[in-house]
Amino acid sequence: MTETDHSGAVENEAALTEAVPAEAPPTDVTPAEAAPADVRPAEAPPTDVLRLENLHVSYQTAAGPVPAVRGVGLALPAGGRLGLAGESGCGKSTLAAAILRLLPKSARVEGSILLGGEDVQAMSWGRLRAVRWAEASIVFQGAMHSLNPVRRVGDQIAEPILLHEPKVTPAAAAKRVASLLEQVGLPACRANGYPHELSGGQKQRIMIAMALACSPNLIVADEPTTALDVMIQAQVLRLITGLVAERGISMIMISHDLSVLSVTCQRLAVMYAGRVVEEGPAHEVFTGAQHPYARALAFAFPVIGDERSRLQPRGLGGDPPDPADLPSGCSFHPRCPVAEPECTSVETALWPAGPARVAACIRVRPDHAAASLSEEAG
């Protein structure tokens, strides 16, 4: 990502900090860490496009560090699609920005971010510039603020092509831009337009074309349908999922809507207060969540044709916790309808909750399940 490609207001990407990797405290066991190292082939090449290991991100403030991401571990295989869901402030966008080191100077990153087996935190500035757009790109949630308002959109799409592929001539880049615009459902003549001349849906399509310009291995779509009407949202979602599937590109899609992620992604991770509280096959997590928060998030969306969900919506009371003052024990216990006394003092790790599935809830722990069975038997 170059000095002018993110936003008209962000012209100098050199201001972005290079976070210093540091050793982080131990965290929960996640699917990315589930297999013991000694049972893996010693010389097998990495198969994960992206791997996060014990990732912590905090922001330095006058009152001290404020945690935004706490011990996240996730793995995304080649061609895989991972959905990331949660309320505003749960750490989704911070995690997305950390992947390509787009966080502000106040952020401190600990843990490991492996992109194609290479540690992003250890990359030099030159290597990082070579990776952005060419190996991994991002679709920001605010297309209007991500496009330079005084440059034609065709030039903005061509910029990463010309930067990362020096042998490509401007004329050849222009042809690729026209092809990309057609792939995202826009006429080639739109290349001569400016962002203010486009609708919200068209600007988001431009961002998708820009993300695809250099054929990256990974695309991070950070709420790509924010502020779009329902019909345009559906068009954009079909477009981006169809293109990444056609090209075999891995994708992380961030959204508040579990119903959308359940049909566009293969796996789904739900975040709360900076932690992943449940992760597993997308449809199974949406239809049969094991963590009370993931279940509440799924029930927040009415089911078409189900009169009960329309007349009696099952929302979630209360507000997400303040990251600077997290509750003791399980961060969700003040809002949890099935909280137990132990939840106020113990932060439960991620436990197996089914095939290829984990949840950070006391109710899925083997000892709790055994105790429940004993009570029922008695």
N, C-alpha and C positions, 0 to 999 in steps of 0.2 A: 504494500500500500504506500503510495507515494505521498509527497508533501501536500498535494492538492486534491487527492481523490476522496478523502473522507468527508469533508465539509468545507464550505466556503469560509467558515469561521475558524477552521483548523488548518492553517496553511503550512505549518512547520511541524512535521511529525517528529523532528529531532527532540521536541520538548517532551515527548513521551518517555517515561522512565524505563530504564532496564532494571527490572526487579532482581534483587540479589537472592539466589536460592539459598535456603538454609535448612538445617535439619529440623523437622517438625515432630511433635509428639506423636506417639502411636495413636491410631484411630481404628474405626470399625473395620471388620472384614467385609469386603464387597465382592461382587462377582468377578471384578477385575483381579482380585487377590485370592480367589477361592482355591485355585489349584496350587498345590505345593510346588515349589521350584524344582525339587529333586525328581519329579515325575515328568518333567518336560524335556524334550530332546535338547541336548546341550548346544547343538549347532543349528537349530532350526531358525530360519529368518523370522523377524517379527511379522505377524499377520494382522495386527491391529493398526489401523490408520491413525487412531488417537487413543492414548491411554493416560488417564489421570490417576495418580497414586498419592493418597494422603494429602490432597490439595487443601491448603489453607490460604485465605486471602483476608487481610485486615486493612482498615484505613486508619492512618494516624490522624488524631484530632487533638485539640488543646486539652481535652479531658482524658486522653489516652487512646490506645488502639481499640477500634470497634470491629469485631469479626463480621465478615460478610459471607465467607465460605468456610466451612469447618469440616475438614477431614473427608473430602469427597474422593471416592475412587470409582472410576467408570472406564469401560473399554468399548471401543467402537471398531468393529471389523471392517475390512474393505467391502464397500458396497452396502454397508449397514445403515439403517435409519433409526436414530435414537431421539425420542421426544423428551423434553425437559419441561416439567410443569410445576406450578406453584403460584401463590399469591405474590403481589408486588412486594418487593423488599426481601424475598426469600434467598436471593443470591444468584438467580438465573443469569442475568445480564452480566454480572461481575464475573461469573465463571466463563461466559462466552468471550468476554474481552480478555481474560487472562490467557486463553488459548493462544492468541496471537500477540500477546504482550501489548495490549492497547489500554492498559490501566493508567490512571494519573500518577503523579509523583508521590502522592500520599499513600499509595497502596503498597503493601508488603506481601510478597508471595512466597509461600513455603510449600515444599512438596515437589512432586515431579509432574511435568507435562511433556509427554513423549509424542511427538508428531512424526509418524513413520519411523519410530524407533529412535529419533533424535530429540534430545532434551532442549525444549524451547528456551528454558531459562539460561542455558549455557551458550546459546547462539550469540555470535558476534552481531553487531548492528548490521553489517553488510550481509551476513547470512540471513538474518531475519527479514531484511528487505527483499531478498531473493525468494524467500519462502512465501511471503504474503502475496496473494492473488495467484501465484503460479502453483503452489502446493495446497494452500488453504485460503479460502476467502470467506467474507462475511456479508450477509444481507442485513443491514441495520433496520431497526423498527421504524425510524422516521426518515422516509425517503426524501422528503423536502429538505431536511437538514443534512442529508448525506450527500447531496449533489451540489456541485458548485453552481450558484445561480447565474454567473456571468460567462459560463462556458457552454458551448453547444454539447448536447448529450452524446452525440456521436464521437466527439473528441475525448470525452471522459471515458467512454467505453474503450476507445482505441489506446488510451494512454498506457494501461498495464500491458497491452499486447506489444506496443513499441518498446516499452521499458524492459520487459522480460525476454523478448525475442528480437534481438538487434538486427537479425538478417531480414526481418519482415519490413517491407517498404511501406510508406504511408498509403500508397494506392492499394496494396494488398490488405493492409489493416482496415481500410475503408470497406473493402469487399466483405471481410469477416464481420465487421460491425453490421452491415446490411443483412448478412445471413443470421447473425445473432438476434437482430430485431425481429426478423421474420419468425424465428424459432419461439420467441416469447409473445408472438401474436401482434406485433406492431409493424406498420409499413416502413420500408427502408427510408422513406423521406423524413421520418421523425428524427433521424440523425442530425438534421440541420436545425432542430428546434432547441429551445431553452427550457429548463425545468418548469418555469412559471407558465409555460404554454401547454403543459400536460396535466391531465387529471391525476388524482391520487393513485388510482390503479395503474395508470400508464407509467408514472414515476417508479412504482414498485417493480413493474416489469423491466424498466431500465436498470434498476439495481440488480435484478436477477440476471439480466444479460451481462452486466459488468462482472458479476461473480463467476459466470461461466466462461468469460472471455479467454482465460488462459488454461482452460480444462484442468482445474485443480482436482486433487484427490478428496478434498473435504470442503463442504460448505456448511457454515454456521448461519442458520436463518433465525435471527432474533426477533420474534413476533412480527413476521413479515406482513401480516394482514391487519396490523393496528390501524385504527381510524378509517378502515375501508368498510363500505356497506356490505351486507350479507352476500349479495350476488357476486360482487367483485372479489370478496374473500374466497368464495368457492372457486372462482376462475383462477385466482393466483395460486391457491393451494394445489389445484389439479395441475397447473402449469409447472410449478417447481418440483412437485413429487414425480411427475411424468418425465421431466428432463433429467433429474438425477438418476432415476431408475434406468432410463435409456442409455445414459452415459456411464453407468456403473459407479457413480460418485457417492461417497459416504456423506451423510448429512446429520446434523444436530438441529432439530427444530424446537424452538422455545415458544411456549404459549401458555395462556391461562386455561385454555379449553381442552380438557381431557378427551372429549368426544372427537375433536379434530385430530388430536395426536393418535388416538386409538386406531384411526383408519389410514393415517398417512405414515405412521412409523411402525417398525417391527418391535421395538422395545420402548419402554416408558419408565422414566425416573421421576419421582415426585420429591420436591424439595420443600423443606420447612425450616425457617430460622437458620439457613446456611448449610443444613445437612440433607443428605438423601435419606428419606424415611421409608421409601419403598421403591423397588426396581424389579422389573420383570417383563414378560411378554405384554405388549401394549394392550391387546384386547382383554387379556385376563386381569390386568391391573385395573382397567376401566370398569369391567363388569363384576369383578369380585375382589376388590381391594382388601388387603389384610390390615393395613394401618388405618386407624380411625380418621386421620386427616385426609388420606387419599380417598377414602370412602366418602367423606363429606364433600370433597372437591368434585367427585364424580356425580354425586346427587345434586350438586348446585345447578346442573343443566337439565331442563325439562326434557322428557322423552316425547317425541312427536307421536301422537296417537294414544298416549297414556294420560287419561284425564286426571288421575291422582297426582301425577307429578306437576300438572298444570295448576290444579286448584290448591294443592298443598305442597308447595316447593319446600325442600328440605335444605335450608341454608345452614350456615355455620355462624353462631353467635360470637361476639367479641372481635378483637383485632389481633393481627400478628404481633408478636412481642417486639419490644425495642431491642435491636441488636446490641446496644450499649448496656442493656440491663436485662439479660436473659433470665428466665425463671430457673430455679434449681431443678435438678433431675431432668425429666423429659420436658423439653421446651413447649410441648403441645398440651401438657396436662391441665393448665388453667382453662382451656377451651374444650377439653376432651370429655365426651359424654359417658365414657366407660373407664375413666381414670381410676386407678387403685392407689392405696396409700404409698406403695413402693415407688410409684411414678414421680412423686414429689421429690425424691432424693436420689434416684438412680437414672442415669441417662442410658437407656437400653441400646446396645449395639445392634447392628444388622444381623438378623438370624435367618436361616433358610425358612421360606414360607411356601414351599412348593418347588416343582422342577424349574431350575434356572431362575429362581425368584427369591428375593430377600425383603424383609421388613424390619424396621426398628421399633418393635412394639413388644411389651412384656407378654402379650397374649399369644405370640407365636413362639415364645421360648419353650424348649422341650420340658423344662421343669414345671412351667405354668400349665402346659397342656396335660402333663401327667397328673398334676394336682386337680385339674378340672375333671378329668376322667374318674379320679378316685372319689370326688365329691358326688358325681353323678351315680357311681356304683353304690355308694353308701346310702 
